[in-house]
Amino acid sequence: MKKINILTVTFAGCLLFSCSQPAEYIKLRGFTQGTFYEVTFASPQGDDYEAEIAQLLRDFSASLSMYNPNSVISRINQNDPEAVVDAYFRTVFNKAAEVNKASDGVFDITVAPLVNLWGFGFTSKEPDMDPKKIDSLLQYIGMDKIRIEGDKVVKDLPGVMLDMNAIAKGYAVDVVANFLKENGCRNYLVNIGGEIAARGKNVSGNIWNVAIIKPVENVAYGESLQAFVRLKNRAMATSGNYLRFHDIDGKKYGHTIDVKTGYPVMHNLLSATIVADDCMTADAWATACLASGLEKSIQLLKRHPELDALLIYSDEKGNYKVYTTRGMNAISAE
């Protein structure tokens, strides 16, 4: 085996475009959950809410960050008998169970042992491609093996672990957006690592406009844009494999794992963008579609007309192609 080259890049599926902002629109920037955040809003009373939003994100990470060994999810993964679930954990777990069922089991947060084995998780850096190890971990995969009883998480097997990276970031967007709404903000855009929730209008008095990036490797931030999406009181999330993968002997293995086989998905769907009423739902379904592949995703989307989608895939000649739902056609333009 040749030397393994690992490329890990924080994926930002969308870009925020705006002009210079007057004083009444406030923009906050920072880092959370291993990525950036930008919050732009019109504050009725002129409050910037910087401290409050920063505290919200710290509290959120204390619940759902797998890189914090003392977080709720980390303690549950470590089988800490004293670990109890909080409202953040319970909300994400319940939504994950809902999408798991609706996606025919494709979206599954018990994928953590496989994600770690392939070097995309929170325990290892190098992938382990031993088929025996992969097969041995399949016994721990499946949301039927874990549940919440009271304020405790109950596992059928101690080896069951959770990876909520494919849904937690979207929920963090919702948490910040709901905070702004509760404080009287009628115009805002919350962007955490490319997952976005928007309400009202931007500083120019127009509906918020965001862009979807083409799934191109080594592209500069802001280049190679696929489409613009007008977000009116909705949320958007994008999932793609092309910026986070392992290159092993010239073959690329993306970070999205097929929970049925234990191996990274290998198909022609390059990225999936979902627009939904909340970002947690959009985030989960973007991953579900990416894991499903093009044809399965189209079938799932037809069963869920409440979701708008733009799927970018490659044809047999390697050309980029786009599939969009009718709802996405109404709010986007190339």
N, C-alpha and C positions, 0 to 999 in steps of 0.2 A: 504493500500500500504506500502510495506517495504521501508526502507530508500533507497534513490536513490544514487547509486554510479556512479560517472562520471569520465571517463577516457579520457583525451585529450592528444594526443601525436602528435607532428609534424611528419608527414609521409614522409619518405625519401625512395622512391621506388627503388632507384638505389645506387650502391656504386662505387666509383672510385678506380681502382686499378692501381698503378704505382710504379716504383722503385725510388730510390734516383735520384734527378734531378740536372743536371749541372747548372752552373750559367745562361746560356742563356735561360733556362726555368724558368719562374717566377710563383710563386703561391701566390695568394691573398686569404685571408679568412676574413669573417665578418658575420654580421647579417642584414637581411632586411625582411620586410613583415612578421615578426614573426618567421622567420626560418633562417637557415644558408646559406651562399653562399661560393663557392670555384671557383676561376678562375685560370686556369693553361694555360700558353701560352708561346710561343717563341717570344720574342720581337726583331724585326730586328735591332732597334737602342739601345736596352738595357733599354728602358723606362719601368717603372713598371706600369704606368697608375693607380696607387692606388687612387690618389685623384680624377682623372677624373671618374673612375668607381664608386667610392663612391658617387660622386655628381650625376651621372646618376641615381643611385638607389634612392637617396633622391628625385630627381625631379619626378621619376616614382611614388614613394609613395605619393607625394603631389598631384598626379592626381588620383591614383586608390586604395589607402589604405583606407579601411572602418574603420580602427581604428584611423585614423587621422580626427578629426571632421571638419577640415578646408580643406580637400582634395576636389577635384572636385566631385568625386562620393558621398562623404558624404554630400556635399552641395546640390547636386541633390536629394539625398534621403530625405533631410530635406526640399525640395521644396523651396530652396533659389532662388528668382526671378532673382538675379544678377549672378547666376552661369552660366558659359559658358564652353563649352567643349574645350579641347585641343587636340593635335594630338594623344597623348597616348589614351585618352578616346575614341576618334572617331575610331581609329584603332581596339581597342578591341571590341567596340560595333558592328562594322560592321562584324567582324569575328564571334562574337556570334550570330548575326542574320543569317549569312550564315550557321553555324553549326546547329542552331535551325531548319532551313528549311530542311537541309539535313538529320537530325536525326528524322524527323517526329515530331518535337516539344519536344522531350525528353530533349535535352539540352536547358535550359531556364534560363537566368540570372535574370529574374524577380522573382525568387524563394525566394528572401530575406525575405519577411514577414514570410514564412513558416519555413525557416532556423532559424530565430530568435525565433519563437514560440517553436521550438523543442530544443532550447538551444544551437545551434551550431553556432549562428551568432554573431553579434556585439552589441546586446542590452541586451540579457538575458543570464543567466547561467543555470537556471533550466528549464527542459522541461515542456510544458503545453499540456496535452493530451486531453483537452476538445474538443470533436468532433464538438460542435457548433462553437467554435472559429476557428477550422481548416476549416470547411466548409465556414465560413464567409470570410476567407482570399483568397479563391480560385478566387473570383471576381477580385483580383488584379494581378493574375498570367497570363502571356501570353505576348509574345513580340509584338503582334499586338496592345497592349495597350500603347506602348511607341515608340518614334521615335526622330530622330534628324532633326531639321529644322533650317538651317543656323548654328549658333553656340550655339543654345539652345536645350535642351531636352524638348519635349512636352509629357505630360502624359494624357491619357484619364481620369484617376482617380488619385487624390493626394496620395492615399494609395499605389500606385505602387512604389516599391523600387528595387534596383539592388544589386546583389551579384556577383561579378566578380572573386571570389577566385578560381573558377575552370578553369580560363583561363588567369588571369593577371600574375600569376607567370611564366607561360610559355612564355608570351610575354616579361617579364623582362629578361628572358634568351636570347631571340632574340635581345633585345636592346643592351645588353652587347656584345653579339657575333658580331652583326653588327658594333659596335664601334671598336672592335679589327680588324675586317676585313678591315674596312675603313682606319685603321692606319697601314695596311700592314702586319698584323699577318696572316700567312698562316697555323699555327698549334696552335690549342687551344681547350680547353674544358671548358665550362661554366656550373656550377652545382648550381642551386638555389633550395634548399629543395628537391633534388632528381629529378628535371626536368632538362634535359641536352641537350646541343647542342655541337656538336663536329665537328672539321674540321682538315684535314690534319692528322698528326701523333704525337704520344707521344714522350717522350724523348728517348725511345729505338728505334725509327724509325718504330714502328708498329702502325696499326690502333688502335684508342682508344677503350678500352675494358671496358664495364660496366656490372654490375650484377643486376639481378632482384631478390628481396627477396621473399621467400615464404610467403604467408599471414598467419603468425603464431603469436599469441598473446604472449606478454612478451618475445620476442626474443631479444637477444643482437645484437647491431649493427654489421653487418658483418657475423652473423650466419644464417644458414638455407637458403642457396642460391638456387634459382630455375634454373636460366640459365644465361649465359653470352651472351652479345650482342656486336657485333663489329659495332661501329658507324663510318661510313665514310661519312663525310659532310652531316650529318642528325641530327635529334633531337629526343629525346625520353621522354615520360612522363608516369607515372604510377598513377593510382587512385585505392584506396581500402578503404573498410569500417571497417576493422578489428582492426585498431589502433585508431579510433576516433568514439566513440559510447557512448550511455547511457545504463546502465544496470538497468532495472526497473523490480522489482519482478522476477529476474532471466532471463528476456528476453532482448536480445540485440537489440538496435535500432541504426542503422548506420546513418552517417551524410548526406548520399545522399538521397534527397527527391524526391519522385514521384510527379511531378507537376500536374498530372491528379487527384490523390487522396488526396494529401496533407500529406501523411504519408511517413515515410522512406521506401525505397525499401526493400523488403523481398524476396530474391531469393538466388540461390546457386552460383552465380558469386561472387568470393571473391576479385579479383583484375583484372585490365585491364591495359596492357602496350601497348602503341601505338608509333610507329616510323613513323615520317613524315619529310617533307622537312624543316619545321620550328617548333619550340617548342610550339608556341601559338596554332597551329592546333593540335599538338599531345596532349597537355594538355586538350583542349576542348573535343576532341574525346575520350580520356581516361575516362572522366567523363560521356560522353554520353553513352558509352558502359556499364559502371558500373550501370548507371541508367536504362538501357534497359534490363539487364539480358542476359543470355548466348544465347538463341535462337535468340532473336531480334538482338543482337550484331553481330552474325554471318551473319544474313541477311544484316545488314547495311554494314558490311565490304565487302561483296561480291559486293555491289553497289559502293564501293570506293576502287578500287584496288591500288590506290596511297598510301594507308595506310597499314603498316605492323603491326601485332598485336600478342600478346601472352596473352591469357585469362586463368586465374587459377580459377577453380571451384571445388565444392565438389559433389561427386556422392551420391546416396541414402544411401550408407553405411558410408558416411563421409570421404571418401578417396579423396586426392587431384588428380585432373585431369587437363590436359592442352590442350587447343586448340590453334593452331598457324596457321597463314596464310602462304601461300607458300613463300612470301617474307621474313617473319620472320625466316622461316626454313633455308633460305640461309645465314642469318647473325648471327644466334644464335646456341648455343650448350648447352646441360645440363651439 
